[in-house]
Amino acid sequence: MTTITRNVLCLLLLSMIALAALNADPTATAPSGARAGIAADLQASALGAASAEHHPLLPTVSVSAFTEVWNGDVLEYVWENNYMLSELIWTISDIQTAGASAALVWCSGLFIGGEFSTALSSKTGTLDDSDWKNIKYGDPYTKTHYSHHDTTLVYAETARLDAGWRLTPDLPAIFPVQTNRKTQPFSLTPTIGIRYISWKWDARDGYTQYPPESEPIQFSGLGISYAQQILVPNAGLHIYIPALSMVSCSFSAVFSPFVQCYAIDTHHVTNHTYHDLLESGTFFEASMSVAFNPFKNLSLYVSASSSAIRNLRGSTAIQTGTSTNYSWELYSSGNGGGAELLAERVRIGISASF
């Protein structure tokens, strides 16, 4: 995580804490479990009932430990005159992460939550690299180069901070969830937050085909390394539904039109490094969680989510070897880099509140 990103996250967290102190309602009361349940909305853990005997100015603290599996694709693009010059598809296959989350929840409905997760190095899939280099000859549609490689995840880290305000609207009597108070009432929680992803892959061995219909030529060794740092300021809505006395569900949707990404693509054979400065991508995520609350302050949960980052575009600085002289492919000229992400995640965790 870069120094700039750490500073941004720290400033956001301090601002949220200050906001919480200014807005805490010393006379507010909450039904049993209402405060802990906000952390459930944000962290997708649907906490069970928490003690309502806290001082109104003191928050309920909720903590969670979880493991998660990622699957999907990271797509890397190179553009020339707004035609695709190169497409690299990095497959995400069973990336296993472990992490922890925490949330502070006040009686007034305000909460602040955050989480961090990391993954160990492992084999995660394949890279398919395709080029359309006849663009310069007026043919942007004929594939000219193809290569296939095995990929290894070098590292992966994710972090997030969120804040929101939990609302408990009165529902018509036809909605049975309103009568269930053993966990917490039905709630809607608008949120704002920021997410950070940092990961890197190495592509090794495999084969090349130039042109694609020719006989494969075997390749051995390290071919390409690709790293991304992604920043996603976002807004979302979380819905909590107490289905049964010890079972609850939550649903959420998160959106951002302001995704930014710094990517480094190193081609070890040609000794070229490409620095992509990408922006204005869109992010959308939908998720759901089901929790089992066997005890008042303990919850076991499973959640599933689907995420997409689309339309990241930007300029590319090209570096040869260790030279400090860069040549640029500018987005304003229809050139430069691009990226997208399509991912599904399944999480299993345990959470507690006190």
N, C-alpha and C positions, 0 to 999 in steps of 0.2 A: 504494500500500500504506500503510495507516494506521500511526501510530507504535506503537500497541498491538500490532498484528499483527507489525511488525518485531521488537519486543521479545520477543514470544512465540517467534518463529522463532529468534532469537538465543539465547535461554535454552535452547530445546530442543537446538540444535546444540551448545552448550557442555556440556550434560548428557551428550549422546551421546559427545562426545570424552572427557570425564572417565570415563565408563563403559568406554570402550575402553582407556584407560590402566590402569584398575584390573584389567581382566579379560584383558589380553594374556598369553598363555602363552609364556614365553621358551624353552621346550623343544619347543614344537609344531613339526611339520613338515607340509608339504602337498604333494600331487602337483603336478607342473607344470600351471599354469593354474588351480588351485583357487581361489587368492585373486582373480585377475582375474575369474573366472567369477561371483563373487558380485555384482559390479557389473553383470554381464550380467543376472542375475536381477532386480535392482532396476530398472535403467535400460532393461530390455528390449533389450539390445544383444548379449548372449551373447558375451562377449569370448573371444578365443582364449587360448592358453597364455601365461602370464606367468612371468617368471623366479622361480625358487624360491631364489635366492641372497641375498635380502634378509635383513637382520638380523631375528630373530624379533619384536623390539619395533617394527620399522618397518613401516608398512603398504605394500602395493602401491597405487599411485595410478592410477586409471583415469579417463580423460576422454573425452567424446563430444560431437560436434556433430550437430545434426539439423534437419530441416524436417518440418513436420506439417500435415495438412489436417483441419479439423473440419467435420462436417455434423450437423444435427439440429435440435432445437427448444428454445427457452427459453419456458416457459409461466408467465405471470403471472396471478394470480387475485385477485379481490376477493369477500369473503364477507359475506352479511347473514343473520343467524339460521341459519347453517350451510347456506344455499343460495348457489349461485354467482350473484353479482350481475354480475360482469364477468370475461371471459377474454381475455387478449391472448397471441397466439401469435407469438413472434419467431423467424423461421426463420434457422437457421445454415446458410449455403450457402457451402461452399468457403472458410472462413476459413483463411488460410495463415499459419503461424507459423514462427519460427526460434528455436532455443534451444541450450543447452549443459548438460551434466550432468557431475558428477564424483563419485567414490566413493573411500573409503579402506577397504582390506580387509586384515585381519590374518590371520596363519597360524592362529590359534585358531578362526577362523570368523566372528568379529565384523566387521561392516562398518557404515559410515555413508555415505549417498549423498544427493545433492541435485541439483536442476535448476531452470532458469529458462527461460521462453520468452516471446516477445512477438510481436504482430502489428501491422502497419501499418493505418491507416484504409483501408477499402475498402467497396464495395457488397456486401452479404452476403445479401440476400434480401428478405423482405416481412414486414409486420405485419398480422395479421387481428385486429381488435378487435370483440368481441361483448358486448352488454349484455342483461340480463333485468330491466328496471327496473319490471316489474309486480309484483315481489315485495311491495312495500308495499300492493298491492291484492289480495293473496292468490293471485297467479298467478306461481309461480316458474319456469314451464316455457316461456313464450312469449318468444321473442327479440324485443326491441324496437328495438335499434340495432345497426348493423354499419358498419365502415369498413375500408378496405384501403389500405395505404401501402407505399412502397418504403423500405428500411432501409439505413443506412450504419453500419458498425462504426466507432466513434470511437477506441477503443483496446481492447486485450486483453492481459492479463499473467497468467501462471500461475507458481507456484513450489511446490516440494515438498521435504520432508526426510524421510528414511527411515532406520531402523536395523533390523538383524536379525542372526540367527545361522544360519549355513549348516550343515546336517547332511548327511552323506554315508552313508546307511544301506547296509549290505551287502544286495544283492539276490540272489535265487535265480539259479542258473545259466541258467534259461530266459529271463532278460532279457538280450539281447545288449548293451544299452547299458552294462552294468557293465564290459565288457571293453575299451571304447574309452577310452584314456587320452591321446589326442593333444590334446584340448582340456582337459577336466576330467571327473570322474566325475559320474554322476547325483547330484542333490542336491535337498533340500527346504529352503526358507528361510522360516521364519515372520518376519514383519516388523511393526513399528509405525511410524507416521509421521503427518505432517500435510500437508495440501494447501491451497493458496490460489488463488482465481480472482478476478480483478478485470476487469470489462469494461463497456462502455457502447455503446448504440446510439441513433441518431436516426432517427425515422420522418418522412418528408417526402412531400408531394404525395399523389396517389391520389384516393380518392373516399369519400363517406359515403352511407349509406342509412338513413333514418329514416321509416317502419319498413323492415326488411330487404327486403321485396318491392317497395318503391317504386323510382322511377327514381333511378339514381346521381347524386349531386351532386359535381361535380369540386372538388377541394381542392388548393390550391397553398401551399407553404411548409412550415415546420417545425411539426409537430403535437405529437409526444410524444418525450421522451428517457427512456431507462431504463438504470439502472446497477445493478450488483450487486457486492458483495464477499462471497465465500463461503469459509468456513473448514471444513475436513473433517479432524478427527482420525480415524485409521483403523488397522485391523489387516488383515494380508493373509498369503497363502501363495503362494510362488513355487516352481515346479518347473522344473528344468533337465535337459534330456535331450541328450546328445551323440549325434546320429543317425549321422553319418559322420565320417571323419577330419578333414574341414574344414567340416562343416556341423553346426549345433546348433540346438535348439529350446528355447523356454521358454514356460511358461504361468503365468498368475497370476490370482488373485482377491483383491479388496480390498473390505472392508465397513466401514460406519460407521453407527451409529444416532444420531449426535450432530452432524449437520450444522447449521451456523448461517449466516445470511445477513442482511446489511443491504442493502436495496434502496431506490433513490430513483426515483420515477416522476414526471416533470414534464410537465404538460399545459400547453403554451404558449398555447393559445387561451383557455382558461379561467383561466390564471394560478394554477393550483393545483399544489402539490407534495405527494406522498404518501411518507412515510418508513416503510418496512416493517421491523419488527424480528422476523425469522423464526427459528425454532429447531426442534429435534427432528426434523429431516428424516433420511431414510435414504439412504445412498449404497451403490451396488454397481457394481463394474467387473470385467469379464473381459477378458483380453488374451492374445495370443500373439505370439511373435517367432521369426523364422528368421534365422540369422546364417551368413555365409560367412567363414571364418577363413583367408585365404590365407597369412598369416604368423603367426609365433609370438605377437606382441603387437598384432596389428591385426585388426579385425573390421568387416565391412560388414553392415548388418542392415536388415530391414524388419519393422515390427510393426503390428498392428491391435488396436483395443480398442473396447469398447462400454461406455458409462457411463450411469448413471441416478441422479438425485436425486429422491426422492419425498417428498410429504407435509410440505413446509415450511409451517408456519402460524405466525401471530403477529399482534401488534397493529399498528395503523397510526396515525401522527400526521399530521394534515392541516394544511398550511401554505398560507395565501393570500398571494400576492405575496412580499414580503420581511418580512412580519410575524413577530415572535418569539412570537406567541400561537398555540398549536396546539390543535386539537380531536382527540380520540382515538376510534378505533374499536377496541374491545377484543376480543381473541381469547376472553377468558373469557365474553363475551356472545354468542359465535358469529359475531362480525364480524371485521374486519381483513383482512390480506393473506395471500397464499400464493404459492408458486412451485414449479416442477419443472424438471428438465433431462433431456433425452434426447439423447445425442451419440454419434457414432462418429468415431474418429480413425485415420488412417493415417500412419505415421512412417517416414522413411528417414534413416539416419544412418551415421556412421563413428565408431569408437571405438578407442582405443589405451590401453595400460597400460605402466607403467614403475616 
